[in-house]
Amino acid sequence: MAPPKGKVAGSNPAWDTIQFSAFNDFLYFRTVAMTAG
């Protein structure tokens, strides 16, 4: 379950790490798609 919007950053380091990893994965795959496309 995602935390509500406006959640204080750093209050849940594990969640912040998961979000950061997912964001990096998104950028990586988007870059690969743009390069391949």
C-alpha positions as CSV (number, residue, x, y, z in Angstrom):
1,M,0.0,0.0,0.0
2,A,1.5,3.3,-1.0
3,P,1.8,6.0,1.6
4,P,-0.4,9.1,1.2
5,K,0.8,12.0,-0.9
6,G,2.7,14.6,1.1
7,K,4.3,12.0,3.3
8,V,7.5,13.3,5.0
9,A,10.5,12.1,3.2
10,G,12.9,10.0,5.3
11,S,10.2,8.9,7.7
12,N,10.4,5.4,6.1
13,P,13.9,4.8,4.7
14,A,12.9,1.4,3.3
15,W,10.0,2.8,1.3
16,D,12.2,5.7,0.1
17,T,14.8,3.1,-1.1
18,I,12.1,1.1,-3.0
19,Q,10.8,4.3,-4.6
20,F,14.3,5.4,-5.6
21,S,15.1,2.0,-7.1
22,A,11.8,1.9,-9.0
23,F,12.5,5.4,-10.4
24,N,16.0,4.5,-11.5
25,D,14.6,1.3,-13.2
26,F,12.0,3.5,-15.0
27,L,14.6,5.9,-16.3
28,Y,16.8,3.1,-17.4
29,F,14.1,1.3,-19.3
30,R,12.9,4.5,-20.8
31,T,16.4,5.4,-22.0
32,V,16.9,1.9,-23.5
33,A,13.5,2.2,-25.3
34,M,14.4,5.6,-26.7
35,T,17.8,4.3,-27.8
36,A,16.5,1.2,-29.4
37,G,13.5,2.9,-30.9
